[in-house]
Amino acid sequence: MELSQQRFNELMALRSNYSLDLQLGGMSTEETERTQLLLDDINAELKEYGFGASEN
């Protein structure tokens, strides 16, 4: 199975947004935990297709 360019672009955009959210802070503990879990899922999916997950 191959990662489509569209899905790759979606994942990279989401990863960028979630990383920025975490850097900016101001979220509740629950929001922070949820955002980190989503970011972990995105990184895992990228890693599954051989892309590094260095941004975190």
mmCIF entry with sequence, helices, sheets and N, C-alpha, C, O atoms, coordinates in Angstrom:
data_MODEL
# 
_entry.id   MODEL 
# 
_entity.id                         1 
_entity.type                       polymer 
_entity.pdbx_number_of_molecules   1 
# 
_entity_poly.entity_id                      1 
_entity_poly.type                           'polypeptide(L)' 
_entity_poly.nstd_linkage                   no 
_entity_poly.nstd_monomer                   no 
_entity_poly.pdbx_seq_one_letter_code       MELSQQRFNELMALRSNYSLDLQLGGMSTEETERTQLLLDDINAELKEYGFGASEN 
_entity_poly.pdbx_seq_one_letter_code_can   MELSQQRFNELMALRSNYSLDLQLGGMSTEETERTQLLLDDINAELKEYGFGASEN 
_entity_poly.pdbx_strand_id                 A 
# 
loop_
_entity_poly_seq.entity_id 
_entity_poly_seq.num 
_entity_poly_seq.mon_id 
_entity_poly_seq.hetero 
1 1  MET n 
1 2  GLU n 
1 3  LEU n 
1 4  SER n 
1 5  GLN n 
1 6  GLN n 
1 7  ARG n 
1 8  PHE n 
1 9  ASN n 
1 10 GLU n 
1 11 LEU n 
1 12 MET n 
1 13 ALA n 
1 14 LEU n 
1 15 ARG n 
1 16 SER n 
1 17 ASN n 
1 18 TYR n 
1 19 SER n 
1 20 LEU n 
1 21 ASP n 
1 22 LEU n 
1 23 GLN n 
1 24 LEU n 
1 25 GLY n 
1 26 GLY n 
1 27 MET n 
1 28 SER n 
1 29 THR n 
1 30 GLU n 
1 31 GLU n 
1 32 THR n 
1 33 GLU n 
1 34 ARG n 
1 35 THR n 
1 36 GLN n 
1 37 LEU n 
1 38 LEU n 
1 39 LEU n 
1 40 ASP n 
1 41 ASP n 
1 42 ILE n 
1 43 ASN n 
1 44 ALA n 
1 45 GLU n 
1 46 LEU n 
1 47 LYS n 
1 48 GLU n 
1 49 TYR n 
1 50 GLY n 
1 51 PHE n 
1 52 GLY n 
1 53 ALA n 
1 54 SER n 
1 55 GLU n 
1 56 ASN n 
# 
_struct_asym.id          A 
_struct_asym.entity_id   1 
# 
loop_
_struct_conf.conf_type_id 
_struct_conf.id 
_struct_conf.pdbx_PDB_helix_id 
_struct_conf.beg_label_comp_id 
_struct_conf.beg_label_asym_id 
_struct_conf.beg_label_seq_id 
_struct_conf.pdbx_beg_PDB_ins_code 
_struct_conf.end_label_comp_id 
_struct_conf.end_label_asym_id 
_struct_conf.end_label_seq_id 
_struct_conf.pdbx_end_PDB_ins_code 
_struct_conf.beg_auth_comp_id 
_struct_conf.beg_auth_asym_id 
_struct_conf.beg_auth_seq_id 
_struct_conf.end_auth_comp_id 
_struct_conf.end_auth_asym_id 
_struct_conf.end_auth_seq_id 
_struct_conf.pdbx_PDB_helix_class 
_struct_conf.details 
_struct_conf.pdbx_PDB_helix_length 
HELX_P HELX_P1 AA1 GLN A 5  ? LEU A 24 ? GLN A 5  LEU A 24 1 ? 20 
HELX_P HELX_P2 AA2 THR A 29 ? GLU A 48 ? THR A 29 GLU A 48 1 ? 20 
# 
_struct_conf_type.id          HELX_P 
_struct_conf_type.criteria    ? 
_struct_conf_type.reference   ? 
# 
loop_
_atom_site.group_PDB 
_atom_site.id 
_atom_site.type_symbol 
_atom_site.label_atom_id 
_atom_site.label_alt_id 
_atom_site.label_comp_id 
_atom_site.label_asym_id 
_atom_site.label_entity_id 
_atom_site.label_seq_id 
_atom_site.pdbx_PDB_ins_code 
_atom_site.Cartn_x 
_atom_site.Cartn_y 
_atom_site.Cartn_z 
_atom_site.occupancy 
_atom_site.B_iso_or_equiv 
_atom_site.pdbx_formal_charge 
_atom_site.auth_seq_id 
_atom_site.auth_comp_id 
_atom_site.auth_asym_id 
_atom_site.auth_atom_id 
_atom_site.pdbx_PDB_model_num 
ATOM 1   N N  . MET A 1 1  ? 0.846  -1.178 0.000  1.00 0.00 ? 1  MET A N  1 
ATOM 2   C CA . MET A 1 1  ? 0.000  0.000  0.000  1.00 0.00 ? 1  MET A CA 1 
ATOM 3   C C  . MET A 1 1  ? 0.895  1.246  0.000  1.00 0.00 ? 1  MET A C  1 
ATOM 4   O O  . MET A 1 1  ? 1.919  1.292  0.682  1.00 0.00 ? 1  MET A O  1 
ATOM 5   N N  . GLU A 1 2  ? 0.493  2.231  -0.764 1.00 0.00 ? 2  GLU A N  1 
ATOM 6   C CA . GLU A 1 2  ? 1.288  3.437  -0.932 1.00 0.00 ? 2  GLU A CA 1 
ATOM 7   C C  . GLU A 1 2  ? 0.541  4.646  -0.384 1.00 0.00 ? 2  GLU A C  1 
ATOM 8   O O  . GLU A 1 2  ? -0.685 4.723  -0.459 1.00 0.00 ? 2  GLU A O  1 
ATOM 9   N N  . LEU A 1 3  ? 1.288  5.574  0.161  1.00 0.00 ? 3  LEU A N  1 
ATOM 10  C CA . LEU A 1 3  ? 0.716  6.805  0.684  1.00 0.00 ? 3  LEU A CA 1 
ATOM 11  C C  . LEU A 1 3  ? 0.520  7.775  -0.482 1.00 0.00 ? 3  LEU A C  1 
ATOM 12  O O  . LEU A 1 3  ? 1.473  8.109  -1.186 1.00 0.00 ? 3  LEU A O  1 
ATOM 13  N N  . SER A 1 4  ? -0.715 8.222  -0.679 1.00 0.00 ? 4  SER A N  1 
ATOM 14  C CA . SER A 1 4  ? -0.986 9.144  -1.783 1.00 0.00 ? 4  SER A CA 1 
ATOM 15  C C  . SER A 1 4  ? -0.411 10.524 -1.470 1.00 0.00 ? 4  SER A C  1 
ATOM 16  O O  . SER A 1 4  ? -0.207 10.882 -0.310 1.00 0.00 ? 4  SER A O  1 
ATOM 17  N N  . GLN A 1 5  ? -0.159 11.278 -2.516 1.00 0.00 ? 5  GLN A N  1 
ATOM 18  C CA . GLN A 1 5  ? 0.362  12.641 -2.336 1.00 0.00 ? 5  GLN A CA 1 
ATOM 19  C C  . GLN A 1 5  ? -0.623 13.487 -1.543 1.00 0.00 ? 5  GLN A C  1 
ATOM 20  O O  . GLN A 1 5  ? -0.221 14.298 -0.709 1.00 0.00 ? 5  GLN A O  1 
ATOM 21  N N  . GLN A 1 6  ? -1.912 13.298 -1.805 1.00 0.00 ? 6  GLN A N  1 
ATOM 22  C CA . GLN A 1 6  ? -2.936 14.060 -1.091 1.00 0.00 ? 6  GLN A CA 1 
ATOM 23  C C  . GLN A 1 6  ? -2.906 13.744 0.404  1.00 0.00 ? 6  GLN A C  1 
ATOM 24  O O  . GLN A 1 6  ? -2.948 14.652 1.235  1.00 0.00 ? 6  GLN A O  1 
ATOM 25  N N  . ARG A 1 7  ? -2.835 12.458 0.743  1.00 0.00 ? 7  ARG A N  1 
ATOM 26  C CA . ARG A 1 7  ? -2.804 12.064 2.161  1.00 0.00 ? 7  ARG A CA 1 
ATOM 27  C C  . ARG A 1 7  ? -1.527 12.556 2.828  1.00 0.00 ? 7  ARG A C  1 
ATOM 28  O O  . ARG A 1 7  ? -1.554 13.016 3.969  1.00 0.00 ? 7  ARG A O  1 
ATOM 29  N N  . PHE A 1 8  ? -0.401 12.458 2.112  1.00 0.00 ? 8  PHE A N  1 
ATOM 30  C CA . PHE A 1 8  ? 0.861  12.951 2.649  1.00 0.00 ? 8  PHE A CA 1 
ATOM 31  C C  . PHE A 1 8  ? 0.746  14.443 2.962  1.00 0.00 ? 8  PHE A C  1 
ATOM 32  O O  . PHE A 1 8  ? 1.165  14.888 4.031  1.00 0.00 ? 8  PHE A O  1 
ATOM 33  N N  . ASN A 1 9  ? 0.183  15.211 2.037  1.00 0.00 ? 9  ASN A N  1 
ATOM 34  C CA . ASN A 1 9  ? 0.023  16.654 2.250  1.00 0.00 ? 9  ASN A CA 1 
ATOM 35  C C  . ASN A 1 9  ? -0.887 16.939 3.438  1.00 0.00 ? 9  ASN A C  1 
ATOM 36  O O  . ASN A 1 9  ? -0.616 17.843 4.228  1.00 0.00 ? 9  ASN A O  1 
ATOM 37  N N  . GLU A 1 10 ? -1.969 16.168 3.568  1.00 0.00 ? 10 GLU A N  1 
ATOM 38  C CA . GLU A 1 10 ? -2.874 16.328 4.713  1.00 0.00 ? 10 GLU A CA 1 
ATOM 39  C C  . GLU A 1 10 ? -2.143 16.070 6.026  1.00 0.00 ? 10 GLU A C  1 
ATOM 40  O O  . GLU A 1 10 ? -2.251 16.849 6.973  1.00 0.00 ? 10 GLU A O  1 
ATOM 41  N N  . LEU A 1 11 ? -1.404 14.974 6.069  1.00 0.00 ? 11 LEU A N  1 
ATOM 42  C CA . LEU A 1 11 ? -0.687 14.620 7.293  1.00 0.00 ? 11 LEU A CA 1 
ATOM 43  C C  . LEU A 1 11 ? 0.356  15.668 7.658  1.00 0.00 ? 11 LEU A C  1 
ATOM 44  O O  . LEU A 1 11 ? 0.501  16.019 8.828  1.00 0.00 ? 11 LEU A O  1 
ATOM 45  N N  . MET A 1 12 ? 1.074  16.162 6.673  1.00 0.00 ? 12 MET A N  1 
ATOM 46  C CA . MET A 1 12 ? 2.098  17.167 6.943  1.00 0.00 ? 12 MET A CA 1 
ATOM 47  C C  . MET A 1 12 ? 1.473  18.474 7.436  1.00 0.00 ? 12 MET A C  1 
ATOM 48  O O  . MET A 1 12 ? 2.017  19.122 8.330  1.00 0.00 ? 12 MET A O  1 
ATOM 49  N N  . ALA A 1 13 ? 0.347  18.859 6.865  1.00 0.00 ? 13 ALA A N  1 
ATOM 50  C CA . ALA A 1 13 ? -0.345 20.077 7.301  1.00 0.00 ? 13 ALA A CA 1 
ATOM 51  C C  . ALA A 1 13 ? -0.861 19.906 8.736  1.00 0.00 ? 13 ALA A C  1 
ATOM 52  O O  . ALA A 1 13 ? -0.700 20.800 9.567  1.00 0.00 ? 13 ALA A O  1 
ATOM 53  N N  . LEU A 1 14 ? -1.473 18.770 9.017  1.00 0.00 ? 14 LEU A N  1 
ATOM 54  C CA . LEU A 1 14 ? -1.967 18.514 10.370 1.00 0.00 ? 14 LEU A CA 1 
ATOM 55  C C  . LEU A 1 14 ? -0.820 18.476 11.378 1.00 0.00 ? 14 LEU A C  1 
ATOM 56  O O  . LEU A 1 14 ? -0.923 19.038 12.469 1.00 0.00 ? 14 LEU A O  1 
ATOM 57  N N  . ARG A 1 15 ? 0.274  17.807 11.003 1.00 0.00 ? 15 ARG A N  1 
ATOM 58  C CA . ARG A 1 15 ? 1.428  17.716 11.898 1.00 0.00 ? 15 ARG A CA 1 
ATOM 59  C C  . ARG A 1 15 ? 1.975  19.105 12.207 1.00 0.00 ? 15 ARG A C  1 
ATOM 60  O O  . ARG A 1 15 ? 2.323  19.401 13.350 1.00 0.00 ? 15 ARG A O  1 
ATOM 61  N N  . SER A 1 16 ? 2.047  19.935 11.209 1.00 0.00 ? 16 SER A N  1 
ATOM 62  C CA . SER A 1 16 ? 2.532  21.297 11.400 1.00 0.00 ? 16 SER A CA 1 
ATOM 63  C C  . SER A 1 16 ? 1.601  22.088 12.328 1.00 0.00 ? 16 SER A C  1 
ATOM 64  O O  . SER A 1 16 ? 2.057  22.772 13.244 1.00 0.00 ? 16 SER A O  1 
ATOM 65  N N  . ASN A 1 17 ? 0.304  21.983 12.079 1.00 0.00 ? 17 ASN A N  1 
ATOM 66  C CA . ASN A 1 17 ? -0.677 22.693 12.904 1.00 0.00 ? 17 ASN A CA 1 
ATOM 67  C C  . ASN A 1 17 ? -0.648 22.225 14.353 1.00 0.00 ? 17 ASN A C  1 
ATOM 68  O O  . ASN A 1 17 ? -0.644 23.045 15.272 1.00 0.00 ? 17 ASN A O  1 
ATOM 69  N N  . TYR A 1 18 ? -0.629 20.905 14.563 1.00 0.00 ? 18 TYR A N  1 
ATOM 70  C CA . TYR A 1 18 ? -0.633 20.378 15.927 1.00 0.00 ? 18 TYR A CA 1 
ATOM 71  C C  . TYR A 1 18 ? 0.671  20.719 16.648 1.00 0.00 ? 18 TYR A C  1 
ATOM 72  O O  . TYR A 1 18 ? 0.657  21.019 17.842 1.00 0.00 ? 18 TYR A O  1 
ATOM 73  N N  . SER A 1 19 ? 1.781  20.676 15.942 1.00 0.00 ? 19 SER A N  1 
ATOM 74  C CA . SER A 1 19 ? 3.065  21.043 16.560 1.00 0.00 ? 19 SER A CA 1 
ATOM 75  C C  . SER A 1 19 ? 3.044  22.501 16.993 1.00 0.00 ? 19 SER A C  1 
ATOM 76  O O  . SER A 1 19 ? 3.503  22.837 18.085 1.00 0.00 ? 19 SER A O  1 
ATOM 77  N N  . LEU A 1 20 ? 2.515  23.360 16.144 1.00 0.00 ? 20 LEU A N  1 
ATOM 78  C CA . LEU A 1 20 ? 2.419  24.774 16.481 1.00 0.00 ? 20 LEU A CA 1 
ATOM 79  C C  . LEU A 1 20 ? 1.499  24.978 17.680 1.00 0.00 ? 20 LEU A C  1 
ATOM 80  O O  . LEU A 1 20 ? 1.813  25.763 18.574 1.00 0.00 ? 20 LEU A O  1 
ATOM 81  N N  . ASP A 1 21 ? 0.377  24.286 17.704 1.00 0.00 ? 21 ASP A N  1 
ATOM 82  C CA . ASP A 1 21 ? -0.535 24.381 18.851 1.00 0.00 ? 21 ASP A CA 1 
ATOM 83  C C  . ASP A 1 21 ? 0.179  24.035 20.147 1.00 0.00 ? 21 ASP A C  1 
ATOM 84  O O  . ASP A 1 21 ? 0.013  24.719 21.157 1.00 0.00 ? 21 ASP A O  1 
ATOM 85  N N  . LEU A 1 22 ? 0.975  22.967 20.115 1.00 0.00 ? 22 LEU A N  1 
ATOM 86  C CA . LEU A 1 22 ? 1.689  22.558 21.323 1.00 0.00 ? 22 LEU A CA 1 
ATOM 87  C C  . LEU A 1 22 ? 2.752  23.587 21.711 1.00 0.00 ? 22 LEU A C  1 
ATOM 88  O O  . LEU A 1 22 ? 2.952  23.853 22.896 1.00 0.00 ? 22 LEU A O  1 
ATOM 89  N N  . GLN A 1 23 ? 3.423  24.158 20.734 1.00 0.00 ? 23 GLN A N  1 
ATOM 90  C CA . GLN A 1 23 ? 4.454  25.157 21.022 1.00 0.00 ? 23 GLN A CA 1 
ATOM 91  C C  . GLN A 1 23 ? 3.853  26.434 21.598 1.00 0.00 ? 23 GLN A C  1 
ATOM 92  O O  . GLN A 1 23 ? 4.431  27.050 22.494 1.00 0.00 ? 23 GLN A O  1 
ATOM 93  N N  . LEU A 1 24 ? 2.688  26.829 21.080 1.00 0.00 ? 24 LEU A N  1 
ATOM 94  C CA . LEU A 1 24 ? 2.058  28.056 21.549 1.00 0.00 ? 24 LEU A CA 1 
ATOM 95  C C  . LEU A 1 24 ? 1.458  27.904 22.937 1.00 0.00 ? 24 LEU A C  1 
ATOM 96  O O  . LEU A 1 24 ? 1.392  28.867 23.701 1.00 0.00 ? 24 LEU A O  1 
ATOM 97  N N  . GLY A 1 25 ? 1.022  26.691 23.261 1.00 0.00 ? 25 GLY A N  1 
ATOM 98  C CA . GLY A 1 25 ? 0.456  26.441 24.577 1.00 0.00 ? 25 GLY A CA 1 
ATOM 99  C C  . GLY A 1 25 ? -0.905 27.107 24.744 1.00 0.00 ? 25 GLY A C  1 
ATOM 100 O O  . GLY A 1 25 ? -1.596 27.388 23.765 1.00 0.00 ? 25 GLY A O  1 
ATOM 101 N N  . GLY A 1 26 ? -1.278 27.354 25.992 1.00 0.00 ? 26 GLY A N  1 
ATOM 102 C CA . GLY A 1 26 ? -2.549 27.996 26.285 1.00 0.00 ? 26 GLY A CA 1 
ATOM 103 C C  . GLY A 1 26 ? -3.737 27.056 26.255 1.00 0.00 ? 26 GLY A C  1 
ATOM 104 O O  . GLY A 1 26 ? -4.881 27.494 26.380 1.00 0.00 ? 26 GLY A O  1 
ATOM 105 N N  . MET A 1 27 ? -3.478 25.760 26.090 1.00 0.00 ? 27 MET A N  1 
ATOM 106 C CA . MET A 1 27 ? -4.569 24.787 26.063 1.00 0.00 ? 27 MET A CA 1 
ATOM 107 C C  . MET A 1 27 ? -4.710 24.147 27.441 1.00 0.00 ? 27 MET A C  1 
ATOM 108 O O  . MET A 1 27 ? -3.789 24.171 28.257 1.00 0.00 ? 27 MET A O  1 
ATOM 109 N N  . SER A 1 28 ? -5.872 23.583 27.670 1.00 0.00 ? 28 SER A N  1 
ATOM 110 C CA . SER A 1 28 ? -6.057 22.832 28.907 1.00 0.00 ? 28 SER A CA 1 
ATOM 111 C C  . SER A 1 28 ? -5.215 21.555 28.842 1.00 0.00 ? 28 SER A C  1 
ATOM 112 O O  . SER A 1 28 ? -4.721 21.178 27.779 1.00 0.00 ? 28 SER A O  1 
ATOM 113 N N  . THR A 1 29 ? -5.064 20.915 29.964 1.00 0.00 ? 29 THR A N  1 
ATOM 114 C CA . THR A 1 29 ? -4.305 19.666 30.015 1.00 0.00 ? 29 THR A CA 1 
ATOM 115 C C  . THR A 1 29 ? -4.920 18.630 29.086 1.00 0.00 ? 29 THR A C  1 
ATOM 116 O O  . THR A 1 29 ? -4.205 17.917 28.381 1.00 0.00 ? 29 THR A O  1 
ATOM 117 N N  . GLU A 1 30 ? -6.243 18.547 29.086 1.00 0.00 ? 30 GLU A N  1 
ATOM 118 C CA . GLU A 1 30 ? -6.931 17.580 28.233 1.00 0.00 ? 30 GLU A CA 1 
ATOM 119 C C  . GLU A 1 30 ? -6.683 17.884 26.752 1.00 0.00 ? 30 GLU A C  1 
ATOM 120 O O  . GLU A 1 30 ? -6.435 16.974 25.961 1.00 0.00 ? 30 GLU A O  1 
ATOM 121 N N  . GLU A 1 31 ? -6.751 19.165 26.383 1.00 0.00 ? 31 GLU A N  1 
ATOM 122 C CA . GLU A 1 31 ? -6.505 19.543 24.995 1.00 0.00 ? 31 GLU A CA 1 
ATOM 123 C C  . GLU A 1 31 ? -5.061 19.243 24.580 1.00 0.00 ? 31 GLU A C  1 
ATOM 124 O O  . GLU A 1 31 ? -4.800 18.790 23.466 1.00 0.00 ? 31 GLU A O  1 
ATOM 125 N N  . THR A 1 32 ? -4.148 19.502 25.488 1.00 0.00 ? 32 THR A N  1 
ATOM 126 C CA . THR A 1 32 ? -2.739 19.228 25.213 1.00 0.00 ? 32 THR A CA 1 
ATOM 127 C C  . THR A 1 32 ? -2.513 17.735 25.008 1.00 0.00 ? 32 THR A C  1 
ATOM 128 O O  . THR A 1 32 ? -1.831 17.331 24.065 1.00 0.00 ? 32 THR A O  1 
ATOM 129 N N  . GLU A 1 33 ? -3.083 16.917 25.886 1.00 0.00 ? 33 GLU A N  1 
ATOM 130 C CA . GLU A 1 33 ? -2.942 15.468 25.766 1.00 0.00 ? 33 GLU A CA 1 
ATOM 131 C C  . GLU A 1 33 ? -3.563 14.959 24.469 1.00 0.00 ? 33 GLU A C  1 
ATOM 132 O O  . GLU A 1 33 ? -2.979 14.119 23.786 1.00 0.00 ? 33 GLU A O  1 
ATOM 133 N N  . ARG A 1 34 ? -4.731 15.460 24.134 1.00 0.00 ? 34 ARG A N  1 
ATOM 134 C CA . ARG A 1 34 ? -5.421 15.053 22.901 1.00 0.00 ? 34 ARG A CA 1 
ATOM 135 C C  . ARG A 1 34 ? -4.602 15.444 21.678 1.00 0.00 ? 34 ARG A C  1 
ATOM 136 O O  . ARG A 1 34 ? -4.453 14.653 20.746 1.00 0.00 ? 34 ARG A O  1 
ATOM 137 N N  . THR A 1 35 ? -4.081 16.647 21.681 1.00 0.00 ? 35 THR A N  1 
ATOM 138 C CA . THR A 1 35 ? -3.268 17.119 20.559 1.00 0.00 ? 35 THR A CA 1 
ATOM 139 C C  . THR A 1 35 ? -2.008 16.281 20.415 1.00 0.00 ? 35 THR A C  1 
ATOM 140 O O  . THR A 1 35 ? -1.609 15.943 19.301 1.00 0.00 ? 35 THR A O  1 
ATOM 141 N N  . GLN A 1 36 ? -1.379 15.944 21.536 1.00 0.00 ? 36 GLN A N  1 
ATOM 142 C CA . GLN A 1 36 ? -0.169 15.116 21.479 1.00 0.00 ? 36 GLN A CA 1 
ATOM 143 C C  . GLN A 1 36 ? -0.490 13.717 20.955 1.00 0.00 ? 36 GLN A C  1 
ATOM 144 O O  . GLN A 1 36 ? 0.294  13.149 20.195 1.00 0.00 ? 36 GLN A O  1 
ATOM 145 N N  . LEU A 1 37 ? -1.623 13.159 21.349 1.00 0.00 ? 37 LEU A N  1 
ATOM 146 C CA . LEU A 1 37 ? -2.021 11.845 20.846 1.00 0.00 ? 37 LEU A CA 1 
ATOM 147 C C  . LEU A 1 37 ? -2.271 11.882 19.341 1.00 0.00 ? 37 LEU A C  1 
ATOM 148 O O  . LEU A 1 37 ? -1.869 10.972 18.616 1.00 0.00 ? 37 LEU A O  1 
ATOM 149 N N  . LEU A 1 38 ? -2.933 12.933 18.879 1.00 0.00 ? 38 LEU A N  1 
ATOM 150 C CA . LEU A 1 38 ? -3.166 13.079 17.443 1.00 0.00 ? 38 LEU A CA 1 
ATOM 151 C C  . LEU A 1 38 ? -1.850 13.214 16.684 1.00 0.00 ? 38 LEU A C  1 
ATOM 152 O O  . LEU A 1 38 ? -1.679 12.619 15.620 1.00 0.00 ? 38 LEU A O  1 
ATOM 153 N N  . LEU A 1 39 ? -0.932 13.987 17.227 1.00 0.00 ? 39 LEU A N  1 
ATOM 154 C CA . LEU A 1 39 ? 0.378  14.160 16.612 1.00 0.00 ? 39 LEU A CA 1 
ATOM 155 C C  . LEU A 1 39 ? 1.141  12.835 16.588 1.00 0.00 ? 39 LEU A C  1 
ATOM 156 O O  . LEU A 1 39 ? 1.796  12.513 15.597 1.00 0.00 ? 39 LEU A O  1 
ATOM 157 N N  . ASP A 1 40 ? 1.059  12.077 17.664 1.00 0.00 ? 40 ASP A N  1 
ATOM 158 C CA . ASP A 1 40 ? 1.698  10.757 17.711 1.00 0.00 ? 40 ASP A CA 1 
ATOM 159 C C  . ASP A 1 40 ? 1.119  9.822  16.648 1.00 0.00 ? 40 ASP A C  1 
ATOM 160 O O  . ASP A 1 40 ? 1.859  9.074  16.008 1.00 0.00 ? 40 ASP A O  1 
ATOM 161 N N  . ASP A 1 41 ? -0.196 9.864  16.459 1.00 0.00 ? 41 ASP A N  1 
ATOM 162 C CA . ASP A 1 41 ? -0.840 9.039  15.426 1.00 0.00 ? 41 ASP A CA 1 
ATOM 163 C C  . ASP A 1 41 ? -0.375 9.430  14.029 1.00 0.00 ? 41 ASP A C  1 
ATOM 164 O O  . ASP A 1 41 ? -0.107 8.570  13.190 1.00 0.00 ? 41 ASP A O  1 
ATOM 165 N N  . ILE A 1 42 ? -0.282 10.725 13.789 1.00 0.00 ? 42 ILE A N  1 
ATOM 166 C CA . ILE A 1 42 ? 0.185  11.205 12.486 1.00 0.00 ? 42 ILE A CA 1 
ATOM 167 C C  . ILE A 1 42 ? 1.623  10.759 12.246 1.00 0.00 ? 42 ILE A C  1 
ATOM 168 O O  . ILE A 1 42 ? 1.949  10.260 11.169 1.00 0.00 ? 42 ILE A O  1 
ATOM 169 N N  . ASN A 1 43 ? 2.477  10.936 13.242 1.00 0.00 ? 43 ASN A N  1 
ATOM 170 C CA . ASN A 1 43 ? 3.874  10.525 13.111 1.00 0.00 ? 43 ASN A CA 1 
ATOM 171 C C  . ASN A 1 43 ? 4.000  9.022  12.884 1.00 0.00 ? 43 ASN A C  1 
ATOM 172 O O  . ASN A 1 43 ? 4.848  8.579  12.109 1.00 0.00 ? 43 ASN A O  1 
ATOM 173 N N  . ALA A 1 44 ? 3.167  8.242  13.552 1.00 0.00 ? 44 ALA A N  1 
ATOM 174 C CA . ALA A 1 44 ? 3.190  6.785  13.373 1.00 0.00 ? 44 ALA A CA 1 
ATOM 175 C C  . ALA A 1 44 ? 2.782  6.409  11.947 1.00 0.00 ? 44 ALA A C  1 
ATOM 176 O O  . ALA A 1 44 ? 3.377  5.519  11.340 1.00 0.00 ? 44 ALA A O  1 
ATOM 177 N N  . GLU A 1 45 ? 1.763  7.093  11.417 1.00 0.00 ? 45 GLU A N  1 
ATOM 178 C CA . GLU A 1 45 ? 1.342  6.804  10.053 1.00 0.00 ? 45 GLU A CA 1 
ATOM 179 C C  . GLU A 1 45 ? 2.439  7.174  9.056  1.00 0.00 ? 45 GLU A C  1 
ATOM 180 O O  . GLU A 1 45 ? 2.699  6.427  8.113  1.00 0.00 ? 45 GLU A O  1 
ATOM 181 N N  . LEU A 1 46 ? 3.075  8.313  9.260  1.00 0.00 ? 46 LEU A N  1 
ATOM 182 C CA . LEU A 1 46 ? 4.168  8.705  8.371  1.00 0.00 ? 46 LEU A CA 1 
ATOM 183 C C  . LEU A 1 46 ? 5.328  7.714  8.457  1.00 0.00 ? 46 LEU A C  1 
ATOM 184 O O  . LEU A 1 46 ? 5.921  7.350  7.441  1.00 0.00 ? 46 LEU A O  1 
ATOM 185 N N  . LYS A 1 47 ? 5.641  7.287  9.668  1.00 0.00 ? 47 LYS A N  1 
ATOM 186 C CA . LYS A 1 47 ? 6.739  6.334  9.862  1.00 0.00 ? 47 LYS A CA 1 
ATOM 187 C C  . LYS A 1 47 ? 6.430  5.006  9.180  1.00 0.00 ? 47 LYS A C  1 
ATOM 188 O O  . LYS A 1 47 ? 7.324  4.362  8.629  1.00 0.00 ? 47 LYS A O  1 
ATOM 189 N N  . GLU A 1 48 ? 5.167  4.600  9.218  1.00 0.00 ? 48 GLU A N  1 
ATOM 190 C CA . GLU A 1 48 ? 4.732  3.359  8.579  1.00 0.00 ? 48 GLU A CA 1 
ATOM 191 C C  . GLU A 1 48 ? 5.066  3.362  7.082  1.00 0.00 ? 48 GLU A C  1 
ATOM 192 O O  . GLU A 1 48 ? 5.322  2.312  6.493  1.00 0.00 ? 48 GLU A O  1 
ATOM 193 N N  . TYR A 1 49 ? 5.059  4.542  6.483  1.00 0.00 ? 49 TYR A N  1 
ATOM 194 C CA . TYR A 1 49 ? 5.351  4.671  5.062  1.00 0.00 ? 49 TYR A CA 1 
ATOM 195 C C  . TYR A 1 49 ? 6.789  5.109  4.789  1.00 0.00 ? 49 TYR A C  1 
ATOM 196 O O  . TYR A 1 49 ? 7.139  5.469  3.665  1.00 0.00 ? 49 TYR A O  1 
ATOM 197 N N  . GLY A 1 50 ? 7.614  5.073  5.837  1.00 0.00 ? 50 GLY A N  1 
ATOM 198 C CA . GLY A 1 50 ? 9.040  5.351  5.650  1.00 0.00 ? 50 GLY A CA 1 
ATOM 199 C C  . GLY A 1 50 ? 9.448  6.805  5.753  1.00 0.00 ? 50 GLY A C  1 
ATOM 200 O O  . GLY A 1 50 ? 10.575 7.157  5.407  1.00 0.00 ? 50 GLY A O  1 
ATOM 201 N N  . PHE A 1 51 ? 8.550  7.656  6.225  1.00 0.00 ? 51 PHE A N  1 
ATOM 202 C CA . PHE A 1 51 ? 8.898  9.055  6.399  1.00 0.00 ? 51 PHE A CA 1 
ATOM 203 C C  . PHE A 1 51 ? 9.252  9.294  7.858  1.00 0.00 ? 51 PHE A C  1 
ATOM 204 O O  . PHE A 1 51 ? 8.568  8.820  8.764  1.00 0.00 ? 51 PHE A O  1 
ATOM 205 N N  . GLY A 1 52 ? 10.330 10.037 8.070  1.00 0.00 ? 52 GLY A N  1 
ATOM 206 C CA . GLY A 1 52 ? 10.757 10.345 9.419  1.00 0.00 ? 52 GLY A CA 1 
ATOM 207 C C  . GLY A 1 52 ? 9.752  11.233 10.123 1.00 0.00 ? 52 GLY A C  1 
ATOM 208 O O  . GLY A 1 52 ? 8.976  11.943 9.483  1.00 0.00 ? 52 GLY A O  1 
ATOM 209 N N  . ALA A 1 53 ? 9.770  11.190 11.425 1.00 0.00 ? 53 ALA A N  1 
ATOM 210 C CA . ALA A 1 53 ? 8.859  11.997 12.232 1.00 0.00 ? 53 ALA A CA 1 
ATOM 211 C C  . ALA A 1 53 ? 9.651  12.873 13.178 1.00 0.00 ? 53 ALA A C  1 
ATOM 212 O O  . ALA A 1 53 ? 9.447  12.836 14.391 1.00 0.00 ? 53 ALA A O  1 
ATOM 213 N N  . SER A 1 54 ? 10.562 13.667 12.617 1.00 0.00 ? 54 SER A N  1 
ATOM 214 C CA . SER A 1 54 ? 11.457 14.448 13.447 1.00 0.00 ? 54 SER A CA 1 
ATOM 215 C C  . SER A 1 54 ? 10.793 15.674 14.057 1.00 0.00 ? 54 SER A C  1 
ATOM 216 O O  . SER A 1 54 ? 11.247 16.165 15.090 1.00 0.00 ? 54 SER A O  1 
ATOM 217 N N  . GLU A 1 55 ? 9.733  16.176 13.441 1.00 0.00 ? 55 GLU A N  1 
ATOM 218 C CA . GLU A 1 55 ? 9.057  17.371 13.965 1.00 0.00 ? 55 GLU A CA 1 
ATOM 219 C C  . GLU A 1 55 ? 8.066  16.946 15.023 1.00 0.00 ? 55 GLU A C  1 
ATOM 220 O O  . GLU A 1 55 ? 7.102  16.234 14.742 1.00 0.00 ? 55 GLU A O  1 
ATOM 221 N N  . ASN A 1 56 ? 8.319  17.395 16.261 1.00 0.00 ? 56 ASN A N  1 
ATOM 222 C CA . ASN A 1 56 ? 7.427  17.015 17.343 1.00 0.00 ? 56 ASN A CA 1 
ATOM 223 C C  . ASN A 1 56 ? 7.594  17.919 18.513 1.00 0.00 ? 56 ASN A C  1 
ATOM 224 O O  . ASN A 1 56 ? 6.918  17.748 19.527 1.00 0.00 ? 56 ASN A O  1 
# 
